[in-house]
Amino acid sequence: MNQQRRERPVLTRDRMSRRLAHVSDLHIGRSVESDARAVRLCQALVAARVDHVVVTGDVTHRGRHRELARFEETFAPLRDSGRLTVIPGNHDRLGDDVADLIMSGDRVQASVAPGLFLVQVNSTGPHNRSWLTGHGQLELEDLEAVDEVLARAPARHLVVLLMHHHPLPLPEDRAVERLSSWMGWRFTHELERGQELLDRVRGRCDLLLHGHRHVPYERRPFDDLRPVRVFNAGSSTELGRACIFTHMAGEMVTDPTWLDAFGVVPDDVWPELTDTGASVSAGDRRSAL
C-alpha cells in the first residue's frame, strides 16, 4: 500500500519570527572611544541580521550637526535598508538642537515595519536646551495623540512605544543624579504623566522602550493577559550591547536577550529595583545571545 506523502507546511513571513533591537544613549561625539564602540555595535547588528533597530534618544552628546552626521554615517547600513527608527533625547536639544532633524513634525507619530507597529513619542522639550534641565515633557495633548494612534494599530503586529525619558521612578545611576535628587531638582525625575501614559496604553501596547538612564532595567507594571513591559536599554555605547526582542505575529516568542558587540556581558543584566520598592526576580535576568 502506498503511503501518502505529507506536504510540508508553507512558512509564510507572517509565521516567521523577527528580531527587534533596542539601542539608546549612544552620545555620539562624547569621545573617540565611544564613537568607535558605536561603529562596532552597528557592525554587530548588521552581522546579526536583525530585522529592525530602534534608537531611543541621546543620539548625540552635545546636539551638534557634526555629531548627527557621524551617527548617520555610522548607522547608514541600517538606515539605507529601512531598518532604523530614531527618536530624540534631551542631549539632542543642546548645541545646534538637532531634535527636529531626528524626528520632524508631530510629537507623536506612528510607523509600520515588518511585524511591528511603532509609536514614536518625542518626550523632549524646550527646557532641554540646558544641560541642567534634562527631564522630559509629556503633555495631555501627547497622551491623547497616543490614544488616537494606538487605535490604528494593525492586528498581528507587536505594538511598541518609543520614548526617551523614563515613565516610572528609577534609581539614580551616578553621583550627579543623586545630587540632583537630593537638591530636589527635576533633572532626574520620571515623567510627570508617566503613570497616566501606562494606564492609557494598558492592554493595547506590548513594549515601552526608553533610555535616558544609563543602567538597563525592566519593569512590569501590570499583571495582565497582555502585559506592557517597560525596558530601559541603558547606554548602548557604554555597555557595548543591544537588547533583542524576538517576536512573531504580534507576540513575543522568547524572553529578551542581549546582542553583545564585544563578547563580554555582565551576569547581572537586569539589576534589582530595591530602591523603588519593585524587584526583578532572578528568572527575569537575561543572558547574552
LUMRORO-957895 format. One line per 2 residues: number of its first residue (from 1); their letters; for each residue x negated, z, y negated of N, C-alpha, C. Coordinates in nm, 2 decimals, m for minus. Layout:
BEGIN
NUM) A) X/Z/Y/X/Z/Y/X/Z/Y ~ ...
This chain:
BEGIN
1) MN) m0.09/0.00/0.12/0.00/0.00/0.00/m0.09/0.00/m0.12 ~ m0.06/m0.09/m0.21/m0.14/m0.10/m0.34/m0.10/0.01/m0.43
3) QQ) m0.20/0.08/m0.48/m0.17/0.18/m0.58/m0.16/0.12/m0.72 ~ m0.07/0.16/m0.80/m0.06/0.11/m0.94/m0.17/0.17/m1.02
5) RR) m0.23/0.09/m1.10/m0.34/0.14/m1.18/m0.28/0.19/m1.31 ~ m0.33/0.31/m1.35/m0.28/0.38/m1.47/m0.35/0.32/m1.59
7) ER) m0.27/0.29/m1.69/m0.33/0.24/m1.81/m0.38/0.35/m1.90 ~ m0.49/0.33/m1.96/m0.55/0.43/m2.05/m0.46/0.44/m2.18
9) PV) m0.43/0.56/m2.22/m0.36/0.57/m2.35/m0.43/0.51/m2.46 ~ m0.36/0.45/m2.55/m0.42/0.39/m2.67/m0.45/0.51/m2.77
11) LT) m0.58/0.52/m2.81/m0.62/0.62/m2.90/m0.62/0.57/m3.04 ~ m0.51/0.59/m3.11/m0.49/0.54/m3.25/m0.57/0.63/m3.35
13) RD) m0.59/0.58/m3.47/m0.66/0.66/m3.57/m0.58/0.79/m3.60 ~ m0.45/0.78/m3.59/m0.37/0.90/m3.62/m0.39/1.01/m3.52
15) RM) m0.44/0.97/m3.40/m0.46/1.07/m3.30/m0.61/1.11/m3.28 ~ m0.69/1.06/m3.37/m0.83/1.09/m3.36/m0.87/1.20/m3.46
17) SR) m0.96/1.28/m3.42/m1.00/1.39/m3.52/m1.09/1.33/m3.62 ~ m1.08/1.40/m3.74/m1.17/1.36/m3.85/m1.23/1.49/m3.91
19) RL) m1.34/1.47/m3.98/m1.41/1.58/m4.04/m1.42/1.58/m4.19 ~ m1.38/1.69/m4.25/m1.39/1.71/m4.39/m1.50/1.80/m4.42
21) AH) m1.59/1.77/m4.52/m1.70/1.85/m4.56/m1.67/1.91/m4.69 ~ m1.69/2.04/m4.71/m1.67/2.11/m4.83/m1.81/2.15/m4.89
23) VS) m1.84/2.10/m5.01/m1.96/2.12/m5.08/m1.93/2.18/m5.22 ~ m2.01/2.27/m5.27/m1.98/2.33/m5.40/m2.11/2.38/m5.47
25) DL) m2.10/2.39/m5.60/m2.20/2.46/m5.68/m2.34/2.40/m5.65 ~ m2.35/2.27/m5.67/m2.48/2.20/m5.65/m2.58/2.24/m5.76
27) HI) m2.53/2.25/m5.88/m2.61/2.28/m6.00/m2.73/2.18/m6.02 ~ m2.69/2.06/m6.01/m2.80/1.95/m6.03/m2.86/1.97/m6.17
29) GR) m3.00/1.97/m6.16/m3.07/1.99/m6.29/m3.13/2.13/m6.30 ~ m3.09/2.22/m6.21/m3.14/2.36/m6.22/m3.29/2.36/m6.19
31) SV) m3.34/2.29/m6.09/m3.48/2.29/m6.06/m3.51/2.16/m5.97 ~ m3.64/2.13/m5.97/m3.68/2.02/m5.88/m3.65/2.05/m5.73
33) ES) m3.67/2.17/m5.69/m3.65/2.21/m5.56/m3.50/2.20/m5.52 ~ m3.41/2.25/m5.62/m3.27/2.25/m5.59/m3.22/2.11/m5.58
35) DA) m3.27/2.02/m5.67/m3.22/1.88/m5.66/m3.27/1.81/m5.53 ~ m3.39/1.85/m5.48/m3.43/1.80/m5.36/m3.35/1.84/m5.24
37) RA) m3.30/1.96/m5.25/m3.21/2.01/m5.15/m3.07/1.94/m5.15 ~ m3.03/1.90/m5.27/m2.90/1.82/m5.28/m2.92/1.69/m5.21
39) VR) m3.04/1.62/m5.23/m3.07/1.50/m5.16/m3.06/1.51/m5.01 ~ m3.13/1.62/m4.96/m3.13/1.64/m4.82/m2.99/1.67/m4.77
41) LC) m2.91/1.74/m4.84/m2.77/1.77/m4.80/m2.69/1.64/m4.79 ~ m2.70/1.56/m4.89/m2.63/1.43/m4.88/m2.67/1.35/m4.76
43) QA) m2.80/1.34/m4.73/m2.85/1.27/m4.62/m2.80/1.32/m4.49 ~ m2.78/1.46/m4.48/m2.73/1.52/m4.36/m2.58/1.48/m4.34
45) LV) m2.51/1.48/m4.45/m2.36/1.44/m4.45/m2.35/1.30/m4.40 ~ m2.43/1.21/m4.46/m2.42/1.07/m4.42/m2.46/1.05/m4.27
47) AA) m2.56/1.12/m4.23/m2.61/1.11/m4.09/m2.50/1.16/m3.99 ~ m2.43/1.27/m4.04/m2.33/1.33/m3.95/m2.20/1.24/m3.95
49) RV) m2.19/1.14/m4.03/m2.07/1.05/m4.04/m1.94/1.13/m4.07 ~ m1.95/1.22/m4.16/m1.83/1.29/m4.20/m1.73/1.19/m4.26
51) DH) m1.60/1.22/m4.25/m1.50/1.12/m4.29/m1.48/1.13/m4.44 ~ m1.49/1.26/m4.50/m1.47/1.28/m4.64/m1.54/1.40/m4.68
53) VV) m1.59/1.40/m4.81/m1.66/1.51/m4.87/m1.59/1.55/m5.00 ~ m1.57/1.68/m5.02/m1.52/1.73/m5.15/m1.62/1.82/m5.21
55) VT) m1.64/1.81/m5.34/m1.73/1.89/m5.42/m1.65/1.97/m5.52 ~ m1.64/2.11/m5.51/m1.55/2.19/m5.59/m1.63/2.25/m5.71
57) GD) m1.68/2.17/m5.79/m1.73/2.21/m5.92/m1.87/2.26/m5.93 ~ m1.91/2.28/m6.06/m2.05/2.31/m6.09/m2.14/2.21/m6.03
59) VT) m2.11/2.08/m6.05/m2.19/1.97/m6.01/m2.32/1.97/m6.08 ~ m2.31/2.00/m6.21/m2.44/2.00/m6.29/m2.47/2.15/m6.33
61) HR) m2.59/2.17/m6.38/m2.63/2.31/m6.42/m2.60/2.34/m6.57 ~ m2.63/2.23/m6.65/m2.61/2.25/m6.79/m2.51/2.16/m6.86
63) GR) m2.44/2.09/m6.77/m2.34/2.00/m6.83/m2.39/1.87/m6.90 ~ m2.51/1.83/m6.86/m2.58/1.72/m6.92/m2.54/1.58/m6.86
65) HR) m2.54/1.48/m6.94/m2.52/1.34/m6.88/m2.62/1.31/m6.78 ~ m2.74/1.34/m6.81/m2.85/1.30/m6.71/m2.84/1.37/m6.58
67) EL) m2.79/1.50/m6.58/m2.76/1.57/m6.46/m2.65/1.50/m6.38 ~ m2.55/1.46/m6.44/m2.44/1.40/m6.38/m2.48/1.26/m6.32
69) AR) m2.56/1.19/m6.39/m2.62/1.06/m6.34/m2.70/1.09/m6.22 ~ m2.78/1.19/m6.22/m2.86/1.23/m6.10/m2.77/1.26/m5.98
71) FE) m2.66/1.33/m6.00/m2.57/1.36/m5.89/m2.51/1.23/m5.84 ~ m2.46/1.14/m5.93/m2.40/1.02/m5.89/m2.50/0.93/m5.81
73) ET) m2.63/0.93/m5.85/m2.73/0.86/m5.77/m2.75/0.92/m5.64 ~ m2.76/1.05/m5.63/m2.78/1.12/m5.51/m2.67/1.10/m5.41
75) FA) m2.55/1.11/m5.45/m2.43/1.10/m5.36/m2.37/0.96/m5.36 ~ m2.44/0.86/m5.41/m2.39/0.73/m5.41/m2.35/0.68/m5.27
77) PL) m2.42/0.71/m5.16/m2.37/0.66/m5.03/m2.23/0.70/m5.00 ~ m2.20/0.82/m5.04/m2.06/0.88/m5.01/m1.96/0.82/m5.11
79) RD) m2.00/0.82/m5.24/m1.91/0.77/m5.34/m1.88/0.62/m5.32 ~ m1.98/0.54/m5.29/m1.96/0.40/m5.28/m1.87/0.36/m5.16
81) SG) m1.87/0.45/m5.06/m1.79/0.42/m4.94/m1.65/0.49/m4.95 ~ m1.62/0.54/m5.07/m1.49/0.60/m5.09/m1.46/0.73/m5.02
83) RL) m1.57/0.80/m4.99/m1.56/0.93/m4.91/m1.59/1.05/m4.99 ~ m1.57/1.04/m5.12/m1.62/1.15/m5.21/m1.51/1.19/m5.31
85) TV) m1.47/1.31/m5.32/m1.38/1.36/m5.42/m1.44/1.48/m5.49 ~ m1.44/1.48/m5.63/m1.52/1.58/m5.70/m1.43/1.63/m5.81
87) IP) m1.44/1.76/m5.83/m1.37/1.83/m5.95/m1.47/1.91/m6.03 ~ m1.45/1.93/m6.16/m1.54/2.00/m6.24/m1.54/2.15/m6.22
89) GN) m1.65/2.22/m6.26/m1.66/2.36/m6.27/m1.70/2.40/m6.41 ~ m1.71/2.53/m6.43/m1.74/2.58/m6.57/m1.88/2.53/m6.62
91) HD) m1.98/2.52/m6.53/m2.11/2.47/m6.58/m2.10/2.33/m6.63 ~ m2.01/2.25/m6.58/m1.99/2.11/m6.62/m1.94/2.10/m6.76
93) RL) m1.89/2.21/m6.82/m1.83/2.21/m6.95/m1.94/2.25/m7.06 ~ m2.06/2.29/m7.01/m2.17/2.32/m7.10/m2.23/2.19/m7.16
95) GD) m2.33/2.21/m7.25/m2.40/2.09/m7.30/m2.32/1.98/m7.35 ~ m2.33/1.86/m7.28/m2.25/1.74/m7.31/m2.10/1.75/m7.27
97) DV) m2.07/1.85/m7.20/m1.93/1.86/m7.14/m1.89/1.74/m7.07 ~ m1.93/1.73/m6.94/m1.91/1.61/m6.86/m1.79/1.63/m6.77
99) AD) m1.70/1.73/m6.79/m1.59/1.76/m6.71/m1.49/1.64/m6.70 ~ m1.47/1.57/m6.82/m1.38/1.46/m6.82/m1.43/1.34/m6.75
101) LI) m1.57/1.33/m6.74/m1.63/1.22/m6.66/m1.61/1.25/m6.51 ~ m1.61/1.37/m6.47/m1.59/1.41/m6.33/m1.45/1.39/m6.29
103) MS) m1.35/1.44/m6.38/m1.21/1.43/m6.35/m1.14/1.41/m6.48 ~ m1.11/1.29/m6.50/m1.04/1.25/m6.63/m0.89/1.25/m6.60
105) GD) m0.81/1.27/m6.71/m0.67/1.27/m6.70/m0.61/1.41/m6.68 ~ m0.50/1.41/m6.61/m0.42/1.53/m6.59/m0.50/1.64/m6.52
107) RV) m0.47/1.77/m6.55/m0.54/1.88/m6.49/m0.51/1.90/m6.34 ~ m0.39/1.85/m6.30/m0.36/1.85/m6.16/m0.33/1.71/m6.11
109) QA) m0.40/1.66/m6.01/m0.39/1.53/m5.96/m0.38/1.53/m5.81 ~ m0.35/1.42/m5.75/m0.34/1.41/m5.60/m0.40/1.28/m5.56
111) SV) m0.46/1.28/m5.44/m0.51/1.16/m5.38/m0.50/1.16/m5.23 ~ m0.49/1.05/m5.17/m0.48/1.04/m5.02/m0.61/0.98/m4.97
113) AP) m0.66/1.05/m4.87/m0.78/1.00/m4.79/m0.73/1.00/m4.64 ~ m0.80/0.93/m4.56/m0.76/0.92/m4.42/m0.73/1.06/m4.36
115) GL) m0.60/1.09/m4.33/m0.56/1.22/m4.27/m0.56/1.33/m4.37 ~ m0.58/1.31/m4.50/m0.59/1.41/m4.60/m0.50/1.39/m4.72
117) FL) m0.43/1.49/m4.77/m0.36/1.49/m4.89/m0.44/1.59/m4.98 ~ m0.51/1.54/m5.08/m0.60/1.62/m5.16/m0.53/1.65/m5.30
119) VQ) m0.51/1.78/m5.33/m0.46/1.82/m5.46/m0.58/1.87/m5.54 ~ m0.61/1.80/m5.65/m0.72/1.84/m5.73/m0.68/1.92/m5.86
121) VN) m0.72/2.04/m5.87/m0.69/2.12/m5.99/m0.81/2.15/m6.07 ~ m0.80/2.12/m6.20/m0.91/2.14/m6.29/m0.89/2.28/m6.35
123) ST) m0.96/2.38/m6.30/m0.94/2.52/m6.34/m1.04/2.56/m6.45 ~ m1.10/2.46/m6.52/m1.19/2.50/m6.63/m1.11/2.50/m6.76
125) GP) m1.17/2.54/m6.87/m1.10/2.55/m7.00/m1.20/2.53/m7.11 ~ m1.16/2.52/m7.23/m1.25/2.50/m7.35/m1.34/2.62/m7.36
127) HN) m1.30/2.74/m7.32/m1.39/2.86/m7.33/m1.51/2.84/m7.25 ~ m1.51/2.76/m7.15/m1.63/2.74/m7.06/m1.74/2.67/m7.13
129) RS) m1.73/2.64/m7.26/m1.84/2.58/m7.33/m1.95/2.68/m7.35 ~ m1.92/2.81/m7.33/m2.02/2.91/m7.35/m2.06/2.96/m7.21
131) WL) m2.19/3.00/m7.20/m2.25/3.05/m7.08/m2.18/3.18/m7.04 ~ m2.14/3.26/m7.13/m2.09/3.39/m7.11/m1.94/3.40/m7.08
133) TG) m1.87/3.29/m7.08/m1.73/3.28/m7.05/m1.70/3.18/m6.94 ~ m1.74/3.22/m6.82/m1.73/3.13/m6.71/m1.60/3.14/m6.63
135) HG) m1.51/3.23/m6.67/m1.39/3.25/m6.59/m1.30/3.12/m6.60 ~ m1.20/3.12/m6.51/m1.12/3.00/m6.51/m0.99/3.01/m6.59
137) QL) m0.92/2.90/m6.59/m0.80/2.89/m6.67/m0.69/2.82/m6.58 ~ m0.58/2.88/m6.56/m0.47/2.83/m6.48/m0.34/2.87/m6.55
139) EL) m0.28/2.77/m6.61/m0.16/2.79/m6.69/m0.03/2.77/m6.61 ~ 0.08/2.81/m6.66/0.21/2.79/m6.59/0.24/2.65/m6.57
141) ED) 0.20/2.56/m6.67/0.22/2.42/m6.65/0.14/2.36/m6.53 ~ 0.02/2.42/m6.51/m0.06/2.38/m6.40/0.01/2.42/m6.26
143) LE) 0.07/2.53/m6.26/0.14/2.58/m6.14/0.26/2.48/m6.11 ~ 0.33/2.45/m6.21/0.44/2.36/m6.20/0.40/2.22/m6.15
145) AV) 0.29/2.18/m6.20/0.24/2.05/m6.16/0.19/2.05/m6.02 ~ 0.14/2.16/m5.97/0.10/2.17/m5.83/0.23/2.17/m5.74
147) DE) 0.33/2.24/m5.79/0.46/2.23/m5.72/0.51/2.09/m5.70 ~ 0.50/2.01/m5.81/0.55/1.88/m5.81/0.47/1.79/m5.72
149) VL) 0.34/1.80/m5.72/0.25/1.72/m5.64/0.27/1.75/m5.49 ~ 0.28/1.88/m5.46/0.29/1.91/m5.32/0.42/1.86/m5.26
151) AR) 0.52/1.84/m5.34/0.65/1.78/m5.29/0.63/1.64/m5.24 ~ 0.52/1.57/m5.28/0.49/1.43/m5.24/0.40/1.42/m5.12
153) AP) 0.36/1.54/m5.06/0.26/1.53/m4.95/0.32/1.46/m4.83 ~ 0.25/1.36/m4.78/0.30/1.29/m4.67/0.29/1.37/m4.54
155) AR) 0.37/1.33/m4.44/0.37/1.40/m4.31/0.24/1.37/m4.24 ~ 0.20/1.46/m4.15/0.08/1.44/m4.06/m0.05/1.42/m4.14
157) HL) m0.06/1.48/m4.25/m0.18/1.49/m4.33/m0.21/1.63/m4.36 ~ m0.34/1.67/m4.35/m0.39/1.80/m4.38/m0.38/1.81/m4.54
159) VV) m0.31/1.91/m4.58/m0.29/1.93/m4.73/m0.40/2.03/m4.78 ~ m0.48/1.98/m4.87/m0.60/2.06/m4.91/m0.59/2.07/m5.07
161) LL) m0.60/2.19/m5.12/m0.60/2.21/m5.26/m0.74/2.24/m5.30 ~ m0.79/2.17/m5.40/m0.93/2.19/m5.45/m0.93/2.25/m5.59
163) MH) m1.01/2.35/m5.61/m1.03/2.41/m5.74/m1.17/2.47/m5.75 ~ m1.22/2.50/m5.87/m1.35/2.56/m5.88/m1.34/2.72/m5.87
165) HH) m1.26/2.78/m5.95/m1.26/2.92/m5.96/m1.18/2.99/m5.85 ~ m1.21/3.11/m5.82/m1.15/3.18/m5.70/m1.02/3.24/m5.74
167) PL) m0.92/3.23/m5.66/m0.78/3.28/m5.69/m0.76/3.43/m5.66 ~ m0.85/3.48/m5.58/m0.84/3.62/m5.54/m0.97/3.70/m5.57
169) PL) m0.96/3.83/m5.59/m1.09/3.90/m5.62/m1.19/3.89/m5.51 ~ m1.32/3.88/m5.55/m1.43/3.87/m5.46/m1.54/3.96/m5.51
171) PE) m1.62/4.01/m5.42/m1.73/4.10/m5.46/m1.83/4.02/m5.55 ~ m1.90/4.09/m5.64/m2.00/4.03/m5.73/m2.12/3.99/m5.64
173) DR) m2.17/3.87/m5.66/m2.28/3.82/m5.59/m2.42/3.87/m5.64 ~ m2.43/3.89/m5.77/m2.56/3.92/m5.82/m2.55/4.02/m5.94
175) AV) m2.66/4.06/m5.99/m2.67/4.16/m6.09/m2.59/4.13/m6.22 ~ m2.60/4.00/m6.27/m2.53/3.97/m6.39/m2.38/3.98/m6.37
177) ER) m2.33/3.95/m6.25/m2.19/3.96/m6.23/m2.14/4.11/m6.22 ~ m2.23/4.19/m6.16/m2.20/4.34/m6.15/m2.19/4.39/m6.29
179) LS) m2.29/4.35/m6.38/m2.29/4.40/m6.52/m2.17/4.35/m6.59 ~ m2.13/4.23/m6.57/m2.01/4.17/m6.64/m1.88/4.25/m6.60
181) SW) m1.87/4.29/m6.47/m1.76/4.36/m6.42/m1.76/4.50/m6.48 ~ m1.88/4.56/m6.48/m1.89/4.70/m6.54/m1.85/4.70/m6.69
183) MG) m1.89/4.60/m6.76/m1.86/4.59/m6.90/m1.72/4.55/m6.93 ~ m1.64/4.51/m6.83/m1.50/4.47/m6.85/m1.49/4.33/m6.90
185) WR) m1.60/4.25/m6.89/m1.59/4.11/m6.93/m1.51/4.03/m6.83 ~ m1.45/3.91/m6.87/m1.37/3.83/m6.78/m1.46/3.73/m6.71
187) FT) m1.59/3.73/m6.73/m1.68/3.63/m6.67/m1.67/3.62/m6.52 ~ m1.65/3.73/m6.45/m1.64/3.72/m6.31/m1.50/3.74/m6.25
189) HE) m1.40/3.75/m6.34/m1.27/3.78/m6.29/m1.21/3.66/m6.21 ~ m1.12/3.69/m6.12/m1.05/3.59/m6.05/m0.94/3.53/m6.15
191) LE) m0.88/3.41/m6.11/m0.78/3.35/m6.19/m0.66/3.44/m6.21 ~ m0.62/3.45/m6.34/m0.51/3.54/m6.37/m0.38/3.51/m6.29
193) RG) m0.36/3.38/m6.26/m0.24/3.34/m6.19/m0.28/3.29/m6.05 ~ m0.39/3.34/m6.00/m0.43/3.31/m5.86/m0.34/3.34/m5.75
195) QE) m0.29/3.47/m5.76/m0.19/3.51/m5.66/m0.06/3.43/m5.67 ~ m0.02/3.40/m5.79/0.10/3.32/m5.80/0.09/3.18/m5.75
197) LL) m0.03/3.13/m5.77/m0.06/3.00/m5.71/m0.05/3.00/m5.56 ~ m0.11/3.10/m5.50/m0.10/3.11/m5.35/0.05/3.13/m5.30
199) DR) 0.12/3.21/m5.38/0.26/3.23/m5.34/0.34/3.09/m5.35 ~ 0.31/3.01/m5.44/0.37/2.88/m5.46/0.34/2.78/m5.35
201) VR) 0.21/2.78/m5.31/0.17/2.68/m5.21/0.19/2.73/m5.06 ~ 0.23/2.85/m5.05/0.25/2.91/m4.92/0.35/2.83/m4.83
203) GR) 0.30/2.79/m4.71/0.38/2.71/m4.62/0.38/2.57/m4.65 ~ 0.31/2.53/m4.76/0.30/2.38/m4.79/0.16/2.33/m4.80
205) CD) 0.06/2.42/m4.79/m0.08/2.38/m4.80/m0.16/2.45/m4.69 ~ m0.25/2.37/m4.64/m0.33/2.42/m4.52/m0.46/2.49/m4.56
207) LL) m0.53/2.43/m4.66/m0.66/2.48/m4.71/m0.66/2.49/m4.86 ~ m0.72/2.60/m4.91/m0.75/2.60/m5.05/m0.90/2.62/m5.06
209) LH) m0.97/2.52/m5.11/m1.12/2.52/m5.11/m1.17/2.54/m5.26 ~ m1.26/2.63/m5.28/m1.31/2.66/m5.41/m1.46/2.69/m5.41
211) GH) m1.52/2.72/m5.52/m1.66/2.75/m5.53/m1.67/2.87/m5.63 ~ m1.76/2.85/m5.73/m1.79/2.95/m5.84/m1.88/3.06/m5.79
213) RH) m1.84/3.14/m5.69/m1.93/3.24/m5.63/m2.02/3.17/m5.53 ~ m2.14/3.22/m5.53/m2.25/3.15/m5.45/m2.26/3.20/m5.31
215) VP) m2.18/3.30/m5.27/m2.18/3.35/m5.13/m2.05/3.31/m5.07 ~ m2.06/3.25/m4.95/m1.93/3.20/m4.89/m1.84/3.31/m4.84
217) YE) m1.71/3.29/m4.85/m1.61/3.38/m4.80/m1.49/3.30/m4.75 ~ m1.42/3.36/m4.65/m1.30/3.31/m4.61/m1.19/3.42/m4.63
219) RR) m1.07/3.38/m4.67/m0.96/3.47/m4.69/m0.84/3.41/m4.62 ~ m0.76/3.50/m4.56/m0.63/3.45/m4.50/m0.52/3.54/m4.56
221) PF) m0.46/3.51/m4.68/m0.37/3.60/m4.75/m0.24/3.61/m4.68 ~ m0.20/3.52/m4.59/m0.06/3.53/m4.53/m0.07/3.51/m4.38
223) DD) 0.01/3.58/m4.31/0.02/3.57/m4.17/0.14/3.48/m4.14 ~ 0.13/3.35/m4.15/0.24/3.26/m4.14/0.22/3.16/m4.02
225) LR) 0.32/3.09/m3.98/0.31/2.99/m3.88/0.22/2.87/m3.94 ~ 0.23/2.85/m4.07/0.14/2.75/m4.13/0.06/2.83/m4.24
227) PV) m0.04/2.90/m4.20/m0.11/2.99/m4.30/m0.21/2.91/m4.39 ~ m0.20/2.93/m4.52/m0.30/2.87/m4.60/m0.43/2.95/m4.59
229) RV) m0.54/2.89/m4.57/m0.67/2.95/m4.56/m0.75/2.92/m4.68 ~ m0.81/3.02/m4.73/m0.89/3.01/m4.86/m1.04/3.02/m4.83
231) FN) m1.11/2.92/m4.86/m1.26/2.92/m4.83/m1.34/2.90/m4.96 ~ m1.44/2.98/m4.98/m1.54/2.95/m5.08/m1.67/2.90/m5.01
233) AG) m1.71/2.78/m5.05/m1.83/2.72/m4.98/m1.96/2.79/m5.02 ~ m1.96/2.87/m5.13/m2.09/2.92/m5.18/m2.16/2.81/m5.25
235) SS) m2.29/2.83/m5.28/m2.37/2.73/m5.34/m2.44/2.65/m5.23 ~ m2.40/2.52/m5.22/m2.45/2.44/m5.11/m2.60/2.41/m5.12
237) TE) m2.65/2.40/m5.24/m2.79/2.38/m5.25/m2.87/2.51/m5.22 ~ m2.82/2.62/m5.26/m2.89/2.75/m5.23/m2.89/2.77/m5.08
239) LG) m2.77/2.74/m5.01/m2.75/2.77/m4.87/m2.81/2.66/m4.78 ~ m2.82/2.54/m4.84/m2.86/2.43/m4.76/m2.77/2.38/m4.65
241) RA) m2.64/2.40/m4.67/m2.54/2.36/m4.57/m2.40/2.34/m4.63 ~ m2.32/2.27/m4.55/m2.18/2.24/m4.60/m2.09/2.29/m4.49
243) CI) m1.97/2.33/m4.53/m1.87/2.37/m4.44/m1.79/2.25/m4.39 ~ m1.76/2.25/m4.26/m1.70/2.13/m4.19/m1.56/2.18/m4.13
245) FT) m1.46/2.10/m4.17/m1.32/2.12/m4.11/m1.28/2.00/m4.03 ~ m1.26/2.02/m3.91/m1.21/1.92/m3.82/m1.06/1.92/m3.81
247) HM) m1.00/1.81/m3.83/m0.85/1.80/m3.84/m0.80/1.68/m3.77 ~ m0.68/1.68/m3.73/m0.61/1.57/m3.67/m0.46/1.58/m3.69
249) AG) m0.40/1.47/m3.74/m0.25/1.46/m3.76/m0.20/1.58/m3.84 ~ m0.28/1.62/m3.94/m0.23/1.72/m4.03/m0.25/1.86/m3.98
251) EM) m0.33/1.88/m3.88/m0.36/2.02/m3.83/m0.51/2.04/m3.81 ~ m0.56/2.16/m3.83/m0.70/2.19/m3.79/m0.70/2.20/m3.64
253) VT) m0.81/2.14/m3.58/m0.82/2.14/m3.43/m0.93/2.23/m3.38 ~ m1.02/2.27/m3.48/m1.12/2.37/m3.44/m1.14/2.47/m3.56
255) DP) m1.21/2.58/m3.53/m1.24/2.66/m3.64/m1.35/2.59/m3.73 ~ m1.36/2.63/m3.85/m1.46/2.56/m3.94/m1.60/2.60/m3.89
257) TW) m1.69/2.50/m3.91/m1.83/2.52/m3.87/m1.92/2.48/m3.98 ~ m2.05/2.50/m3.96/m2.15/2.46/m4.07/m2.23/2.34/m4.03
259) LD) m2.25/2.25/m4.12/m2.35/2.15/m4.10/m2.47/2.19/m4.18 ~ m2.58/2.22/m4.11/m2.70/2.27/m4.18/m2.80/2.16/m4.20
261) AF) m2.84/2.14/m4.33/m2.93/2.03/m4.36/m3.08/2.06/m4.33 ~ m3.11/2.19/m4.29/m3.25/2.23/m4.27/m3.27/2.29/m4.14
263) GV) m3.17/2.31/m4.06/m3.19/2.36/m3.92/m3.19/2.51/m3.91 ~ m3.16/2.58/m4.02/m3.16/2.73/m4.01/m3.03/2.78/m4.08
265) VP) m2.96/2.86/m4.01/m2.83/2.91/m4.06/m2.83/3.06/m4.03 ~ m2.81/3.15/m4.13/m2.80/3.29/m4.10/m2.68/3.32/m4.00
267) DD) m2.70/3.42/m3.92/m2.60/3.46/m3.83/m2.47/3.50/m3.89 ~ m2.48/3.57/m4.00/m2.35/3.62/m4.06/m2.31/3.53/m4.18
269) VW) m2.23/3.42/m4.14/m2.20/3.32/m4.24/m2.07/3.36/m4.32 ~ m1.99/3.45/m4.26/m1.87/3.50/m4.33/m1.88/3.65/m4.35
271) PE) m1.95/3.69/m4.46/m1.96/3.84/m4.49/m1.83/3.91/m4.50 ~ m1.83/4.04/m4.45/m1.71/4.11/m4.46/m1.67/4.15/m4.60
273) LT) m1.54/4.15/m4.63/m1.49/4.17/m4.77/m1.45/4.32/m4.78 ~ m1.55/4.41/m4.75/m1.52/4.55/m4.76/m1.49/4.60/m4.90
275) DT) m1.55/4.53/m5.00/m1.54/4.58/m5.13/m1.40/4.55/m5.19 ~ m1.33/4.46/m5.13/m1.19/4.43/m5.18/m1.08/4.48/m5.09
277) GA) m1.12/4.55/m4.99/m1.01/4.60/m4.90/m0.97/4.51/m4.79 ~ m1.02/4.38/m4.80/m0.99/4.29/m4.69/m1.12/4.27/m4.60
279) SV) m1.10/4.22/m4.48/m1.21/4.21/m4.40/m1.20/4.08/m4.32 ~ m1.31/4.04/m4.27/m1.31/3.92/m4.18/m1.37/3.97/m4.05
281) SA) m1.30/3.95/m3.94/m1.34/4.00/m3.81/m1.45/3.92/m3.76 ~ m1.52/3.98/m3.66/m1.63/3.91/m3.60/m1.59/3.78/m3.54
283) GD) m1.47/3.77/m3.50/m1.42/3.64/m3.44/m1.40/3.53/m3.55 ~ m1.40/3.57/m3.68/m1.38/3.48/m3.78/m1.51/3.42/m3.83
285) RR) m1.63/3.48/m3.79/m1.75/3.43/m3.84/m1.79/3.31/m3.76 ~ m1.84/3.20/m3.82/m1.86/3.08/m3.76/m2.01/3.05/m3.74
287) SA) m2.04/2.97/m3.63/m2.18/2.93/m3.61/m2.20/2.79/m3.66 ~ m2.33/2.75/m3.66/m2.36/2.62/m3.71/m2.32/2.51/m3.61
289) L) m2.31/2.39/m3.67/m2.28/2.27/m3.58/m2.40/2.25/m3.49
